[in-house]
Amino acid sequence: MSRLGPVLTLAAGAALAAGLGVASITATPVANRTPAASGTTDTGAPTPAPEQSTEKGTEQSTPRATPSPSRTAKGPVKADYAGRVDRNGGLIAISVRGDKAIGYFCDGRTEAWFKGDAAEGKIGLEGFGGAAAGAGLGGGKATGWLKVGGKRWTFTAPAVRKPSGLYRATAQVRGAKIRAGWIVLKRPQGGFTQVGAAFEGEEQIDVPQLNGDRPTDPVRAGETTLHPKDVDGFIEEMR
């Protein structure tokens, strides 16, 4: 995979750096696309595919069930969302745990980590360098806006189940910290779309591709083995 040069790199603020490893807007590699099992290609935002059933010789379409986040009257207490950003083509992933939320955006040119609060069915997220996002949660999706690098987009991110979602890995090698982040999104026609970024210190390196079916399997970044964690394995580091 080719690497793109930095478009905009910002040093992390002290408060966010402790939680994110880096809280920045940085150049990222172009999105990885794991080939679909059927051999088809990714054609855009994933939408639930109907499942076909036959009853008395008549073919009927049965909609696939949407993941149901754990909820209270004031909103979800545990939920994961992931989808494409409108007019951008990048991916955004948001995870809610109680009254806290984290997010990650990557579009093949820039990335941004966010953290913030969730209350009354809404989330507010902040990142470094003025990056921010907000969304309403309901109807099995997060619908909102995103601002990174002075640009603003909207998004609709459906609720997802593992293996789709947000992943992160860190390692210490020769005094330098290696960190990587990924969004994995299962495609209805089979296979996965994923996008991410990896850094050794402040230098961008090739991001390894995760096993779509088993994203927490170890991967190699250069000569280093990384052990990706799903959001429940690292969310406390970001609070």
N, C-alpha and C positions, 0 to 999 in steps of 0.2 A: 504494500500500500504506500502510495506517495504521501509525503508530508507537506503541508502548506506552511509557509513562513508566517511568523506572527503578524496579525493584523492590528491587534491592540492588546498589550499586556500590562496589567496593573499589579503593583505589589499589594499583598493582602493587608487589610487593617488588622490591628492586634486582636480585637475582639472576635472577629470572624475567623481569623487565621487559626486560632486555637481549636475551633470546632471543625473547620473544613479542611485543614491541612493547607489549603489556599482558597481564598475567596476572591475570584478574579474573573475578568473578561479576557479570554486568551484565544489565540488561534488554535483550531482543532483540525484533525484529519477529516477527510470526506467520509460520510456515513458508510458503515459496513453493511452489506446486505447478505445474510446467509441465504443461499439458494433455497427456493421452495421445494418441498418434497415432490411436488407435481411437475416441477420444471418451469412453472410459470414465473413471471417477473413481477416485482412490486410496481403497482400502477397508481399509488396514491394513498390517501388516508384510509386506514383499515376500517371496514364496516362489517358488522356481524353477517355471516353468510347463512342463508337458510339451510336447514337440514331437511332432506327429502324423506318422506314416509309414504307408504302405500297402504290404502285401506279400500278393500273391495275393488281392487284393480284401478283405483283412482289415485293419481299422484297428488300429494298435498305438501305444502310448504309449512314447516314448523319452525318458528323463529328460535334462534339459540338464546338461552337464558343469559341475562346480563348479571355480572357479579353484584352481589348485594352487600354494600358496606355495613359494618356494625354501626348502629345508630342510637342516638337518644333524641329526645324531643328538640334539642338544640342543634342537632347536626351529627355527622358521623364521628365516632370515637376511634375507628380504625378503618382506613380506606387507602387504596392506591389507585392512581389515575395515570394514564399515559396516552399521548396522541400527538398528532402533527400540529404544527403552528401554521395558521392561515397565511398564505402568500409568502411563506418562508421555506417550507419544506423540511425544517428541522423538527426535532422531537422535544417534547417537554414531559417530565415525570414529576408528579407531586404525591407525597405520602403524608397522611394525617394520622397522628397518634395522640389521642386525647385532645388537649388544647394547643398542641404544637404541630407545626407543619414544616416540611422541608421540600425543596424542589431542585431540579437540575434541568438546564436547557443546553442543547447543543445542535448546531445546524450545519456542521461541516466547515464553518468559518470561525464562529465564536462559541464560547461556552460560558455558563454562569451558574454558580451555586447560590441557593437562597435558603433562608430560614425565617420563620415568623410564627404567627399565632393563628389558631382556628377557633371560631366562636360563632354561634348563631347561624351555622350553615355557610359561613364565609371564611376565606383565608386572606391574609395579607403577608406578603413575603418581601424581604429585602436582601440584596446582595451588595457586593462592593462596587464602587464607582458609579453609584446612582442606579444600578440595576434593581428592578422591582417587578412584582407580579401580584395580581389579585384575582380571585375567582369566587363564584358562587357554587355551592355544592348541592346537587339535587338531581333527581331523575336519573341516577346512575352515571353522572358525569360531572366534571369540573369545567365550568364555562367562564372564561375570563380574558385577561389581557396580560401582556408581557412587554417590558421595556428593558432593552440591553443595548449598550453602546450608542445611546441617543436615538435609537429606532424603537418603534412600538408596533406590536402585532396583537392579534386576538387568537384565541385557541378554544377548541372544545376537546377535552381529553376524557374518554370513557373510563369507567372503573375497570380495572384489570385484575387478573389473578396471576400468581406465579406460574410460569417463569417470566412473564412480562413484568416490567417494573424497573426500579432503580438499583444499581449495584456500584460498589466502590471497593478499592483495594489500596493498601499502603504497605511499604516495606522500607527498611533502612539498609542502605548499601554503601560501604566506604564513606560513611559520614554524610551521605546525601539521601534525602527522602524521596522515594518513588511513590507516586500517587496516580491513580487512574479512576475514572468514572465512566459508567455506561448507562444507557437506556436500552432496554430490550423490549421489543414489541412484536408479539406473535401476529402473523398475517392470516386472515381467514382462509386463504387458498393453500396454506402450508408454508413452513419455513418461518424465518424471523427477519425483522429489520432491526439493526442496532447501530448506535452512533455513540462515540465516546472520545476521550482524550487521555493521554498519559504524559507525565512529566518526571524527569529526574532532576531534583532541585528546581531550578527555573527553566531548564532546557527541555523543550518538547521532544518526546521520543515517539516511535511508532506504537500505537495502541494495539495491544493484542485483542484478538477476536474471541469472544466468549462462546462456549458451547450453548446454543440457544435452548436446548432441552434441559441442560444442567449448568446454568450460568455460574454456579459457585464452584465448579471444577477448577483446579489450579491452571494458571496460564503462565506463559513465559514472556517477560519483557526484557529483551536482550538476554543477559546471562542470569537474570533474577526470576525466581518463581513468585508469582503473586497469587494470593488466595482471596478471590472476590467474596464480598459479603453482601447479602441482601439488606434492605433498608433497616430491618430490625436488628441487624448486627452492628450498625454504625450510627444509628440516629442519636444515641445518647452522646456521642462524641461531638455532635453538632449543636447541642442545646446550650 
